[in-house]
Amino acid sequence: MKLNRRTFLGTGAAATGLIGLNGLPLRAQDRTLNVTAYGGVWERAIRDCFVAPFEAKTGATATVSLGGPAQWLAQVEANPENPPLDVLIMSPDLAVIAAEGDLMDDFTVEKLPNLANIPQEFTDACLGKGTYFDYGVGGITYNKQVVSDAPKSFAAFVDRVASGEFIASVPSIQYGPTTVFFLWALNNALGGTVDNVDPFFEAMAKMKDNLVFWAGPNDFFNHLASGEADLGIYFDGRTWNHVDEGVDWISFINPEEGGAMTAVAIQKPKNASDLAWDYLNEVLAPENQSKFAEILNYGVTNTKVEYSEKLASRVTPLSEANLPPYAEIARVRNDWVDRWNREIGM
Amino acid sequence: MPKTAHVSARMRQALLLAPSLIFLVVFFVMPLVDNSSRSFMTEDGSLTLARYGSFLSDRFYLGIIVETVVLSAAVTAISVLIAYPVAYVLVRKAGRLSGPIIFLLIAPLLTSIIMRTYGWQVLFARRGLVNQWLVTDLGILDAPLRLLNTPGLAIAALVHVLVPFAVLSIASVLQGVDRRLEEGALMLGASRFRTFFEVTLPLTMDGIGTGAILVFMIANGSFVTLVLLGGGFQTLPLLIYQQFNTTRDFALASTMSTILLVIALACLWLQLRLVRRQGA
């Protein structure tokens, strides 16, 4: 084909047009919702447990965007008048920030009938602009082949790691939830408060020679599998997922002081499609949450959910976990991160 | 050439350049300007240099800048030192083996950097293959060495990733060196050692410079290897990621990324000057 100016301009215009069309928000198509999910098994669970019943009941379709809360919130902040996402899965601290920024809609039982069966404290924790639908607990995961008598509490964990009995893998500050499920939880267990995190940093100083840091959940599992660490701070659900995958040498303990409840919030950005309410109601429905819990091995928040026998023995009851004060933590979190950088390193 | 034909030719050239220019402006220049501008703006939109002032007057952050540059320089120096002999053998000695050697050099680049980094974890963990070999198989050590999360291993992993870039840059220049110049030096009585340092090496400075710049730039922004293998390094890319992922301080992240960019450009300029002076 001969490339002359006419064909060049024509092709360029067509390509630009196609790119432009492709860039149109999917929301412009009325019956399409853009929801969010983490990758891997999470995506499958979101599609099977929430997207499928939503599509069956409404006749609408839902596309699933993969990523993480910080990215999704930034996308909504960049275009609040026409948010590219209709439903956000959020970490509790970011849910508070999004609510404080008046970027999210209020959750009410009128809009979401299934919200009636979600403990009010979870909606309050999102300042009324969202609620928790799923939770895990951060505790002590250990290699049973190496650790015959695992520490039962955070305090014992610190003492025995400091003494050199174990090498522990703990989350690094590069992992978003670290400030809550590790820093706050350990500090709280050792007698600290949100405004006094000295106990945590003193404990880290004592343990420093026997610590390795994980930057992401897979990293932790590699540390245990390769023998780099004997035990560490991890999540209950992820531990049981490994067990279900055939890893029979791993187990989990919820420390006596109570691990931090690491919840997953769900929110609807202002100006997002009203179809989102139908989808959110499915997310909060007991039958869907029950199925979701079975896939992910995590607890869910609808009080009508009844776990299977296997799951009931694994899910840490809400009464045995501590609900972190996310709003208070959000206020001081950057100071904690800065202190961590200076005293422990990245 | 008639004036209209000249204009038409220039217009055709401009049109051919237009897609790449538009692409660069839209996806590189505009985001870069937008990102940097955040660091100069207060929340109410007025101009400020306060973030740069507080960042550059804090010894902790200055230490991070120094650590970033020193780490990149160390990785660059080691990579070039390893790459030169490999490139020399590849061009001058390998003969029919040059194809397989190039394949072996490039093959690791076809694997995800995350997979390669996890490979280092498996090899060098406390109960990994290397420690098992040293403690159990050879019995040289009583207890396993702590190799992961040490500076040496993090540097080694970065060098492993970046050496191929340096080898290929040096080899391409070495290939073009006129062998008669080296033969001339030998015939005039210079030793092989002197011939290498006074003829071959200066003639390949462009390749060394290109390889060093490539390696330095990539090392300067390296992230995954340092996150997964630790090593205790605190570098600007790690801190920038943290501002987006954990603290959501986008303005500070923008300040740091602008500083990283300026450092990279300054080092690029210095290296180019050095290489040109050496090669002159």
Interface residues (C-beta under 8 A of the other chain):
Chain A: R5 F8 L9 G12 G68 A70 A74 L94 I97 I167 S172 I173 Q174 G176 T178 T179 V212 F213 A215 D219 N222 H223 S226 G227 E228 R333 N334 V337 N341 R342 G345 M346
Chain B: M11 R12 L15 A18 P19 F60 Y118 Q121 V122 A125 R126 R127 G128 L148 N149 V227 L228 G230 G232 F233 Q234 T235 L238 L239 Y241 Q242 F244 N245 T246 T247 R248 D249
